[in-house]
Amino acid sequence: MTQRKVMMPARPDIGVIGAPMKLSTNRYRTQIKPDLIIYHYDVHVSNISRDDERLKKSLSTDKSDLTTVLLRETLSQIMIKVASENGWGHGWAYDGKKSLYSVSPELSKDRSSHHVTIKEGGVDTTFLVQVTPVKIEGFAIDMGVLQSLTASAEEAVMALDVVIRHTISLRPNIINVSNKIFPPGAANTRMDLGGGVESWQGYYQSLRMTQSGLTLNIEAAVTGFYVAGNVIDFMVKFLKLRSPNDLKNVPPMNLKKVSRVLKGLKITVNHLAYKRTYKSFGLVKSGLPATKHMFPKDGKEVSVASYFAEAYHPLKYGFLPCLDVGGDRENPRAMPLEVCIILPGQRVKSLDPVQTAEVLKDAAVEPHIRRDRIAHHFKNSQFEADETLRSFGVKVEPTMMEVNARVLPPPHIQYGNNQSIKAQLGTWNLLDVKFHAPAQMVNWGVVCCLPQNQAENPRDGPEATLAEFISYLVKTAKGCGMFCNTPSTVIYQGKMGMEQAMMEVAGRCGQASSSLNGFPCQMILVVIPNKPSPLYNETKYQSDVNLGIPSQCVVAKNAGIGFFPKRRDQYCHNLCLKLNAKLGGVNSVIKSEAHTFEQNPKSALGWITDRPYMIFGADVTHPAPGSSAPSVAAVVGSLNKSATRFAARILLQEVRKDKVGTELITELQKAIRELIEDFMSQNRGMKPERILMYRDGVSEGQFPQCLSHELPLLKAACRDLDPGYCPPVTFITVQKRHNTRFFPTNPANGDKSGNILPGTVVDTGVCHRTNFDFYLNSHAGLKGTNKPAHYHVLVDENGFSPDCIQLLTYRLCYMYCRATRSVSIPPPAYYAHLAAFRGRILLGGEDDSDTESNVDADGNLVLADVHRRIQSTMFYV
């Protein structure tokens, strides 16, 4: 397919609807002298002198560049020494990798070479450092280009970002993790996350060009680090053992997990009289214990254990394999685990769900605390005393910026019998209201995975029985307007597998169909002991793939089954929201506002609904780092005029040659075509005349690829249906992974927790200089400091005004079927996220599922097809 370059639309204007107010933001204005020119040099480090066969084989001194291999702190030491020995003063800044910036064009006229000897891993090591001006057109970076929209302007911002970060990055014991900085005191903020991992508090720092000029973004950050200490102690924590003695019975599969985690970590050893640092390559490939791992010594083969017993001390854990710390790959330098010490400050690449939840708790602090932390980090950066900034003529203002904001009016939520509720601070309740379009749950069954005695005779009394819960659920469903019978059958899983149990329920419901006006089995409710659980994954696989019957899992403790019921009323109401949506009902809609803003018709939501339209959402979920599983994408599309029912297509992503899953959706054309066909089948053959896409998960750096790849596929899907079919498209990205926060300057402009109000929109001050973007906080904060979503309008063939797209986006956030509160991103993006994660289950063999992996003839994972009966339903919610 020929790809054309697509230009992003300029901001047509700024919005005006809503109550105006001032907010402060975690941005600091940054000034530079007007005639500043920065000179860009390339750094090449080579010629390692240490005797390490592993490095010698992978790095040749004449070609290889150690800036991709050496630790950042080592490279910084090297460059500090080069600068000191050559009198560079303060007018230079190094990014810790390949780039060096200076105010002087005389740092190196052609190529300067410097020999530097430092202590690396406790050993004197000599490096050859070559500093070369980059290609002529990129050597001198004139800061005057900052007002342009060229690649040169981006390069200028990048150079200034390095300059601002330079001094603090060179301070002793600073940990740099991407754009995050963890000062020496960060270790004192540690919180145990379990599994040998702890969280540290630091901060994010990045320079951005905005409508207000250069702004420095500083945000409090929490990141997981490996607990420093003995590797044996780490293994006990990681494997969740009681004591080191339990390591005797560790299965080989668990040792492989340990090896993967240890690979790449920096370790030191405690048996030498001096400090020596190594890079871990994981456990030795042979897996042999120290008592049997042999190496040549004085012309004979000796074991690691016997060598240590003679040279140092007997090993206590000689039954464990050794750590590979370098040397030749086939004959590695093997170090006993008990003498190895994990060094502090090493980031965890991927946290498990429990650890992630704990990090989120640690990071979820009230707005005034977050603001104080940001101010604290700014103060400790000491920008006003930074000699490097002074040399470059850069000044960072010491107070947070203030920006103009507006609070959009909340919508009215319409339920059955034309009853409407005005949302208050982003929330409302279901008390005494009926669903807008209640579904029927006539023929359904229950599988209970609890022991029968626990469910029927609980210690907490008769209210905690399964029967009592079912009775309350049926009563709640009827109260919401649903037609709901008692279940046709209730069975206990017992010793049956989940497949057999669900087949049994489906069969019994099928037998009951004749006495229920021919209704087939509509729903299987499964009571599970806890979540996450393999039972959940197996339930969804059987439901979505094999049976084609929607399922709903119920966690026993939350439902009060076998346990004293707590807040059962709220739980059952929330359950009914999901049941109604899965069965094809509509919980609520936004009350029509076609005449609300008569002075500007394009600001009225009726403008998009005056013709058939379709709203899509798309997202991609990636496997954990190190996993060989492919990425999974999902696309959802609205089927009705109120945009409350969304069909989904789940897609397996192509795996690139480097085994990294792509963010761009490779099968988008097929998914869009099928979803439009679903829309047509439910709307008397009409095609949507307007299309709106909310695309989640795309970073700013991926916008051009997204437009050149995904937009043409969306257009091609329309042409597949009719060569002349080309509806106008508006393509919007949704970003939650950003670091901008807003704080009320007046308590009256916030909620009781100090957060900004739902409906707060910002499209001035900190947005892109020309592109059509805005920040929208659409939800009320439950805990911590609210993070607004950042929206970029990449294509707008529908010609939305800023007010229209902001209001539409905000209104959509009140239509999430699983809640009676506005959510942080529009439901189409949210549903795509849910569907993509459901796709991971349909792959099989993942996430502790006891489903078998689905593989093709070549052994590649394939995605199981969603059953045709539920493909156009909201089975994924």
Secondary structure, 3 states (H helix, E strand, C coil): CCCCCCCCCECCCCCCCCEEEEEEECEEEEEECCCCEEEEEEEEEECCCCCCHHHHHHCCCCCCCHHHCCCHHHHHHHHHHHHHHCCCCCCEEECCCCEEEECCCCCCCCCEEEEEEEEECCEEEEEEEEEEECCHHHHEEEHHHHHCCCHHHHHHHHHHHHHHHHHHHCCCCCEEECCEEECHHHHHHCEEEECCEEEEEEEEEEEEEECCEEEEEEEEEEEEEECCEEHHHHHHHHCCCCCHHHHHHCCHHHHHHHHHHHCCCEEEECCCCCCCEEECCCECCCCCECCCCEEEECCEEEEHHHHHHHHCCCCCCCCCECEEEEECCCCEEEECHHHEEECCCCECCCCCHHHHHHHHHHHCCCHHHHHHHHHHHHHHHCHHHCHHHHHHCEEECCCCEEEEEEECCCCEEECHHHCEEECECCECCCCCCCCCECCEECCEEEEECCCHHHHHCCCCCHHHCHHHHHHHHHHHHHHCCCEECCCCEEEECCCCCHHHHHHHHHHHHHHHHHHHCCCCCCEEEEEECCCCCHHHHHHHHHHHHHHCCCEEEEEHHHHCCCCCCCCHHHHHHHHHHHHHHHCCCECCEECCCCCCCCCCHHHCCHHHHCCCEEEEEEEEECCCCCCCCCCEEEEEEECCCCCCCEEEEEEECCECCCCCECCCCCCHHHHHHHHHHHHHHCCCCCCCCEEEEEEECCCHHHHHHHHHHHHHHHHHHHHHHCCCCCCCEEEEEEECCCCCCEEECCHHHECCCCCECCCEEECCCCCCCCECEEEEECCCCCCCCCCCEEEEEEEECCCCCHHHHHHHHHHHCCCCCCCCECCCCCHHHHHHHHHHHHHHHHHCCCCCCCCCCCECCCCCECCCCCCCCCCCCCCCC
